């Protein structure tokens, strides 16, 4: 529009000058007319340049105003829930934090969890009691959430988010992974456990929290079963209200790629930042489909979890519709999947996950627990150093990555623990091994008893 206006003004001025020159030619004041016209044209031209420049500035400002400007979030709290693809989210946060020199609120004494299933307490974080860390950026290891205690550790502007999974698929996974807990140990199958009405379940027995409403439990809320529908309505409303108060974003595991796109926008990150491989994932041969009848029993058994999953699954899509829209979401999901395929081709020897027995580098083998077969990855052999470092971070299992970050943040403490571990390992070949082991077990037991007495567990 501005270019057309400038052209019109220029044409008009040319016409005026032409007519004035003709008049001047017929006058003895020819020279004066030429001088006057020259000055007039010069002034108008300068004014036009000013108008055009001002108009360009307006366009630039308008373009800037229409662009969503944001600063990447670096103060983050992620409540890592169980069997929800949360280990993959953890890896994303670890990689981003490491590449941006962020400080993690890591578990005390090089543990992988923040003394779960105890309610989180600020002093569970390494560096809090000693005040050796001035500022924590990311808190993301397993914990039982306590808003008051978390806020003692994390900055006021921290962004809180978590992830949920359909309780039906989640309980099938929990049963396989935690088969050794008292509630599951006495039965042969999940079907048997549910048909018996959870007869082997006792809420007061340690570790049985894995067997019922574990999502509600992880969020620091009462996971005991409601006695009737009225209580279920009231309790589920309270759980949802508490979660919405503390967590502005809840992701959904069944829509994992869509969740990553939503997370990318919420954190003001890039698609590269949230590109990832699945970690701590079971092989397909260890998965069992559940019948419709058993699925209904799971929903009834985990009634609180089922209610909150239904609610946040709905709000997940409402958020997408009110922000990105389905079309833009799908475009970004396709871009994210293309990036993942490129990373798989660049990094992985087999192009995908393999069973643990096939993982060639023992330092990259995922932890195996229960009856689950947790898969890992093999890297291509011909990678250069930079590419290998990038790819290795993508496939490093949770325990190994947590240990590496702890060593990086607390090198002296890590060295002391490594030295102690060597002494214990050396004692295995001596007569004192049993005494050393018994002493360690006694100390651990004493610590747990102390935590119980302090009502931390």
C-alpha positions as CSV (number, residue, x, y, z in Angstrom):
1,X,0.0,0.0,0.0
2,X,2.8,2.4,0.9
3,X,4.6,1.7,-2.4
4,X,1.5,2.7,-4.4
5,X,1.1,5.9,-2.4
6,X,4.7,6.9,-3.0
7,X,4.3,6.2,-6.7
8,X,1.2,8.4,-6.8
9,X,2.9,11.3,-5.0
10,X,5.9,11.1,-7.2
11,X,3.8,11.2,-10.4
12,X,1.8,14.2,-9.1
13,X,5.0,16.1,-8.2
14,X,6.4,15.4,-11.7
15,X,3.3,16.8,-13.3
16,X,3.4,19.9,-11.1
17,X,7.0,20.5,-11.9
18,X,6.4,20.0,-15.6
19,X,3.6,22.6,-15.7
20,X,5.5,25.0,-13.6
21,X,8.6,24.8,-15.8
22,X,6.4,25.6,-18.9
23,X,5.1,28.6,-17.2
24,X,8.5,29.7,-16.1
25,X,9.8,29.4,-19.6
26,X,7.4,32.0,-20.7
27,X,8.6,34.4,-18.0
28,X,11.6,36.5,-17.4
29,X,11.6,34.9,-13.9
30,X,12.7,31.6,-15.4
31,X,15.7,31.2,-13.2
32,X,13.7,32.0,-10.1
33,X,11.0,29.5,-11.0
34,X,13.5,26.8,-11.5
35,X,15.1,27.5,-8.1
36,X,11.8,27.6,-6.4
37,X,10.6,24.3,-8.0
38,X,13.9,22.6,-7.1
39,X,13.6,23.5,-3.5
40,X,9.9,22.5,-3.4
41,X,10.6,19.1,-4.9
42,X,13.5,18.6,-2.5
43,X,11.4,19.4,0.5
44,X,8.5,17.1,-0.6
45,X,10.9,14.3,-1.4
46,X,12.5,14.5,2.0
47,X,9.0,14.5,3.6
48,X,8.1,11.4,1.5
49,X,11.3,9.6,2.7
50,X,10.3,10.4,6.3
51,X,6.8,9.1,5.7
52,X,8.0,5.9,4.1
53,X,10.5,5.3,6.9
54,X,7.9,5.9,9.5
55,X,5.5,3.6,7.7
56,X,8.2,0.9,7.6
57,X,8.8,1.2,11.3
58,X,5.1,0.8,11.9
59,X,5.1,-2.4,9.8
60,X,8.1,-3.8,11.8
61,X,6.4,-2.9,15.1
62,X,3.1,-4.4,13.9
63,X,4.9,-7.6,12.8
64,X,6.7,-7.8,16.2
65,X,3.4,-7.2,18.1
66,X,1.7,-10.0,16.1
67,X,4.6,-12.5,16.9
68,X,4.2,-14.4,20.1
69,X,7.3,-13.4,22.0
70,X,8.3,-15.5,25.0
71,X,11.3,-16.4,27.0
72,X,12.3,-20.1,27.4
73,X,11.3,-21.3,30.9
74,X,14.2,-22.5,33.0
75,X,12.6,-22.9,36.4
76,X,10.6,-26.2,36.1
77,X,8.9,-28.7,38.4
78,X,7.9,-32.0,36.8
79,X,6.0,-34.4,39.0
80,X,7.2,-37.7,37.7
81,X,4.3,-40.2,37.9
82,X,4.6,-44.0,37.6
83,X,4.3,-45.9,34.4
84,X,3.2,-42.9,32.4
85,X,6.2,-42.4,29.9
86,X,7.5,-40.0,32.5
87,X,11.1,-41.4,32.1
88,X,11.1,-40.0,28.6
89,X,10.0,-36.6,29.9
90,X,12.8,-36.8,32.5
91,X,15.4,-37.4,29.8
92,X,14.1,-34.4,27.9
93,X,14.5,-32.2,31.0
94,X,17.9,-33.7,31.8
95,X,19.2,-33.0,28.3
96,X,17.9,-29.5,28.1
97,X,19.2,-28.7,31.6
98,X,22.6,-30.1,30.9
99,X,23.0,-28.2,27.6
100,X,21.9,-24.9,29.2
101,X,23.9,-25.3,32.4
102,X,20.9,-25.6,34.7
103,X,21.1,-26.9,38.2
104,X,19.0,-29.9,39.2
105,X,17.3,-30.5,42.5
106,X,18.8,-34.0,42.8
107,X,18.0,-36.6,45.5
108,X,20.2,-36.6,48.5
109,X,23.1,-39.2,48.7
110,X,23.0,-39.9,45.0
111,X,19.7,-41.7,45.1
112,X,17.5,-41.8,42.0
113,X,14.3,-40.9,43.9
114,X,13.4,-38.2,46.4
115,X,12.8,-40.7,49.2
116,X,9.6,-41.9,47.6
117,X,7.0,-42.9,48.9
118,X,7.6,-40.4,51.7
119,X,6.0,-37.0,51.2
120,X,8.6,-34.7,49.6
121,X,10.6,-32.6,52.1
122,X,13.0,-29.8,51.1
123,X,16.0,-31.5,52.8
124,X,15.6,-34.5,50.6
125,X,17.4,-32.4,47.9
126,X,21.2,-32.5,47.8
127,X,22.6,-29.1,48.7
128,X,19.6,-27.7,50.6
129,X,20.9,-28.4,54.2
130,X,24.4,-27.4,53.4
131,X,23.2,-24.4,51.4
132,X,25.9,-25.3,48.8
133,X,23.5,-24.5,45.9
134,X,22.3,-20.9,45.4
135,X,19.5,-21.7,43.0
136,X,17.8,-24.8,41.7
137,X,16.3,-24.7,38.2
138,X,14.7,-28.1,37.7
139,X,13.1,-30.6,40.0
140,X,12.0,-33.8,38.2
141,X,12.8,-37.0,40.1
142,X,10.2,-39.3,41.6
143,X,8.6,-37.9,44.7
144,X,5.2,-37.8,46.5
145,X,4.2,-34.2,45.9
146,X,4.0,-31.6,48.7
147,X,3.4,-28.1,47.4
148,X,4.6,-26.4,50.6
149,X,7.9,-28.3,50.7
150,X,8.6,-28.0,46.9
151,X,8.2,-24.2,47.1
152,X,10.9,-24.1,49.7
153,X,13.3,-25.4,47.1
154,X,12.1,-24.0,43.8
155,X,11.8,-20.3,42.7
156,X,8.4,-18.6,42.8
157,X,8.2,-18.5,39.0
158,X,8.7,-22.2,38.5
159,X,6.4,-23.9,35.9
160,X,4.7,-27.0,37.2
161,X,3.5,-29.9,35.0
162,X,2.9,-33.6,35.1
163,X,1.6,-36.5,33.0
164,X,-1.3,-39.0,33.4
165,X,-2.1,-42.3,31.7
166,X,-5.3,-44.3,31.3
167,X,-5.5,-46.3,34.5
168,X,-6.5,-49.4,32.6
169,X,-3.2,-49.6,30.6
170,X,-1.3,-48.3,33.6
171,X,-2.5,-50.9,36.0
172,X,-1.5,-53.7,33.6
173,X,2.0,-52.2,33.5
174,X,2.1,-51.7,37.3
175,X,1.1,-55.3,37.9
176,X,4.0,-56.6,35.7
177,X,6.6,-54.2,37.1
178,X,5.6,-54.4,40.8
179,X,4.6,-58.1,40.9
180,X,6.6,-58.5,44.1
181,X,4.6,-56.1,46.2
182,X,2.4,-57.8,48.9
183,X,-0.9,-57.0,47.1
184,X,0.1,-58.7,43.8
185,X,2.5,-61.4,45.2
186,X,-0.4,-63.7,46.3
187,X,-2.1,-63.8,42.9
188,X,-1.1,-65.2,39.5
189,X,-2.6,-62.5,37.3
190,X,-4.2,-59.1,37.3
191,X,-7.5,-60.7,36.3
192,X,-7.4,-62.9,39.4
193,X,-6.6,-59.9,41.7
194,X,-9.5,-57.9,40.4
195,X,-12.1,-60.8,40.3
196,X,-11.2,-61.5,43.9
197,X,-12.0,-57.8,44.6
198,X,-8.4,-57.1,45.6
199,X,-8.7,-59.4,48.6
200,X,-4.9,-59.5,49.0
201,X,-4.7,-55.7,49.1
202,X,-4.1,-54.0,52.5
203,X,-3.6,-50.2,52.3
204,X,-1.5,-50.1,55.5
205,X,1.1,-52.5,54.1
206,X,4.2,-50.8,52.7
207,X,4.4,-50.6,48.9
208,X,0.8,-51.5,48.4
209,X,0.1,-47.9,47.3
210,X,1.3,-49.1,43.8
211,X,-1.9,-51.3,43.6
212,X,-4.6,-48.6,43.9
213,X,-5.1,-45.0,42.8
214,X,-1.4,-44.5,42.4
215,X,-1.8,-41.2,40.4
216,X,-3.8,-39.7,43.3
217,X,-1.1,-40.9,45.7
218,X,1.8,-39.4,43.6
219,X,0.1,-36.0,43.7
220,X,0.2,-36.2,47.5
221,X,-3.5,-36.8,48.0
222,X,-5.5,-39.5,49.8
223,X,-5.7,-42.6,47.6
224,X,-8.0,-44.7,49.8
225,X,-11.1,-45.9,47.9
226,X,-14.3,-43.9,48.4
227,X,-17.1,-45.8,50.1
228,X,-19.9,-44.7,47.8
229,X,-20.7,-42.6,44.7
230,X,-21.4,-39.4,46.8
231,X,-18.0,-39.6,48.4
232,X,-16.4,-40.4,45.1
233,X,-17.9,-37.2,43.6
234,X,-16.7,-35.1,46.5
235,X,-13.2,-36.6,46.7
236,X,-12.6,-36.6,43.0
237,X,-13.6,-32.9,42.8
238,X,-11.1,-32.2,45.6
239,X,-8.3,-34.1,43.9
240,X,-9.0,-32.3,40.6
241,X,-9.1,-28.9,42.3
242,X,-5.8,-29.5,44.1
243,X,-4.1,-30.6,40.9
244,X,-5.4,-27.6,38.9
245,X,-4.3,-25.3,41.6
246,X,-0.7,-26.5,41.5
247,X,-0.2,-27.7,37.9
248,X,-1.1,-25.5,35.0
249,X,-0.3,-28.2,32.5
250,X,-1.2,-31.9,32.7
251,X,0.0,-34.1,29.7
252,X,-1.6,-37.3,28.6
253,X,0.5,-40.4,27.9
254,X,-1.8,-41.8,25.2
255,X,-1.2,-38.6,23.2
256,X,2.5,-38.4,23.8
257,X,3.6,-36.6,20.7
258,X,0.8,-34.1,21.0
259,X,1.8,-33.7,24.7
260,X,5.4,-32.9,23.7
261,X,4.1,-30.2,21.2
262,X,2.0,-28.7,24.0
263,X,4.9,-28.8,26.4
264,X,7.2,-27.2,23.8
265,X,4.8,-24.2,23.6
266,X,4.3,-24.0,27.3
267,X,8.0,-23.9,28.0
268,X,8.8,-21.7,24.9
269,X,11.2,-24.4,23.7
270,X,11.9,-25.7,20.2
271,X,10.9,-29.0,18.7
272,X,14.5,-30.1,18.8
273,X,14.4,-29.6,22.6
274,X,11.5,-32.0,23.0
275,X,12.6,-34.6,20.4
276,X,13.2,-37.9,22.2
277,X,13.3,-41.7,22.1
278,X,11.1,-43.8,24.4
279,X,12.9,-44.8,27.6
280,X,12.0,-47.3,30.3
281,X,9.6,-48.9,27.9
282,X,8.6,-52.6,27.9
283,X,8.9,-54.9,24.9
284,X,5.7,-55.8,23.3
285,X,6.0,-59.5,24.2
286,X,5.6,-58.6,27.9
287,X,2.4,-56.7,27.4
288,X,-1.0,-58.3,27.8
289,X,-4.3,-56.9,26.4
290,X,-7.2,-56.7,29.0
291,X,-10.7,-57.7,28.2
292,X,-13.5,-55.2,28.4
293,X,-14.8,-56.7,31.6
294,X,-11.4,-56.5,33.3
295,X,-10.9,-52.9,32.0
296,X,-14.2,-52.0,33.7
297,X,-13.0,-53.6,36.9
298,X,-9.8,-51.6,36.8
299,X,-11.8,-48.3,36.4
300,X,-13.9,-49.3,39.4
301,X,-10.9,-50.3,41.5
302,X,-9.0,-47.1,40.6
303,X,-12.1,-44.9,40.7
304,X,-10.3,-41.7,41.8
305,X,-7.6,-42.1,39.1
306,X,-10.2,-42.8,36.5
307,X,-12.1,-39.6,37.4
308,X,-9.1,-37.4,37.2
309,X,-7.9,-39.0,34.0
310,X,-11.2,-38.3,32.3
311,X,-11.2,-34.7,33.5
312,X,-7.6,-33.9,32.4
313,X,-7.9,-35.8,29.1
314,X,-10.8,-33.4,28.3
315,X,-9.0,-30.3,29.5
316,X,-6.0,-31.4,27.4
317,X,-7.9,-31.1,24.2
318,X,-9.7,-27.9,25.3
319,X,-6.3,-26.3,25.8
320,X,-5.2,-27.4,22.3
321,X,-8.4,-26.0,20.7
322,X,-8.1,-22.7,22.6
323,X,-4.4,-22.2,21.8
324,X,-2.8,-24.1,18.9
325,X,-5.8,-25.6,17.1
326,X,-6.0,-29.1,15.7
327,X,-4.5,-28.3,12.3
328,X,-1.3,-26.6,13.7
329,X,-1.0,-29.3,16.3
330,X,-1.0,-32.0,13.7
331,X,1.6,-30.1,11.6
332,X,3.9,-29.9,14.5
333,X,3.4,-33.5,15.5
334,X,4.4,-34.6,12.0
335,X,7.5,-32.4,12.2
336,X,8.4,-33.9,15.6
337,X,8.0,-37.4,14.3
338,X,10.1,-36.6,11.3
339,X,12.8,-35.3,13.6
340,X,12.6,-38.5,15.6
341,X,13.0,-40.7,12.5
342,X,16.0,-38.7,11.5
343,X,17.6,-39.1,14.9
344,X,16.9,-42.9,14.8
345,X,18.6,-43.2,11.4
346,X,21.5,-41.1,12.6
347,X,22.0,-42.6,16.1
348,X,20.7,-46.2,16.3
349,X,22.3,-49.3,15.1
350,X,19.1,-51.3,14.8
351,X,16.9,-48.2,14.1
352,X,15.0,-48.8,17.3
353,X,14.8,-50.3,20.7
354,X,16.2,-53.8,21.5
355,X,15.7,-56.2,24.4
356,X,18.2,-55.8,27.3
357,X,20.2,-58.9,26.4
358,X,21.0,-57.3,23.1
359,X,22.3,-54.0,24.5
360,X,26.0,-54.1,23.8
361,X,27.2,-51.3,26.1
362,X,26.6,-52.5,29.7
363,X,26.7,-48.9,30.9
364,X,23.6,-48.1,28.8
365,X,21.5,-51.1,29.9
366,X,18.2,-50.1,31.5
367,X,17.4,-51.3,35.0
368,X,15.3,-54.4,35.0
369,X,12.6,-54.8,37.7
370,X,9.8,-57.3,38.2
371,X,8.6,-59.4,35.2
372,X,8.9,-56.4,32.8
373,X,11.4,-56.6,30.0
374,X,12.7,-53.0,29.7
375,X,14.3,-52.2,26.4
376,X,17.4,-50.2,25.5
377,X,19.4,-49.1,22.5
378,X,22.6,-49.6,20.6
379,X,24.4,-46.7,19.0
380,X,26.0,-46.7,15.6
381,X,29.7,-47.4,15.7
382,X,30.9,-44.8,13.1
383,X,29.6,-41.7,14.9
384,X,31.9,-38.8,15.5
385,X,32.4,-37.4,19.0
386,X,29.8,-34.7,18.9
387,X,27.2,-36.9,17.3
388,X,27.9,-39.7,19.7
389,X,27.5,-37.3,22.7
390,X,24.2,-36.1,21.4
391,X,22.9,-39.6,20.6
392,X,24.2,-41.1,23.9
393,X,22.2,-38.5,25.9
394,X,19.1,-39.5,24.1
395,X,19.4,-43.2,25.1
396,X,21.0,-42.9,28.6
397,X,18.7,-44.7,31.1
398,X,17.3,-42.7,34.0
399,X,19.5,-44.2,36.8
400,X,22.8,-43.7,34.8
401,X,21.8,-40.1,33.8
402,X,20.9,-39.1,37.3
403,X,24.2,-40.5,38.6
404,X,26.1,-38.6,35.9
405,X,24.4,-35.3,36.7
406,X,25.0,-35.8,40.5
407,X,28.7,-36.4,39.8
408,X,28.8,-33.2,37.7
409,X,27.0,-31.1,40.3
410,X,28.6,-32.6,43.4
411,X,32.0,-34.0,42.3
412,X,33.5,-34.3,45.8
413,X,30.4,-36.0,47.3
414,X,30.3,-38.4,44.3
415,X,34.0,-39.2,44.7
416,X,33.5,-40.0,48.4
417,X,30.6,-42.3,47.7
418,X,32.6,-44.0,44.9
419,X,35.4,-44.6,47.4
420,X,33.0,-46.1,49.9
421,X,31.5,-48.3,47.3
422,X,35.0,-49.7,46.4
423,X,35.6,-50.6,50.0
424,X,32.4,-52.4,50.2
425,X,33.1,-54.2,46.9
426,X,36.6,-55.2,48.2
427,X,35.1,-56.6,51.4
428,X,33.1,-59.1,49.4
429,X,36.2,-61.3,49.1
430,X,37.0,-61.1,52.8
431,X,35.6,-62.6,55.9
432,X,34.3,-59.2,56.9
433,X,31.9,-58.9,54.0
434,X,28.9,-60.2,55.9
435,X,29.6,-57.9,58.8
436,X,30.0,-54.9,56.5
437,X,26.8,-55.7,54.7
438,X,24.9,-56.3,57.9
439,X,26.2,-52.9,59.2
440,X,25.0,-51.1,56.1
441,X,21.6,-52.8,56.3
442,X,21.3,-51.8,59.9
443,X,22.1,-48.2,59.1
444,X,19.6,-48.1,56.3
445,X,17.0,-49.7,58.5
446,X,17.7,-47.1,61.2
447,X,17.3,-44.3,58.7
448,X,14.0,-45.7,57.6
449,X,12.7,-46.1,61.1
450,X,13.8,-42.5,61.9
451,X,11.8,-41.3,58.9
452,X,8.7,-43.2,60.0
453,X,9.0,-41.7,63.5
454,X,9.3,-38.2,62.0
455,X,6.1,-39.0,60.0
456,X,7.9,-38.6,56.7
457,X,6.8,-41.9,55.3
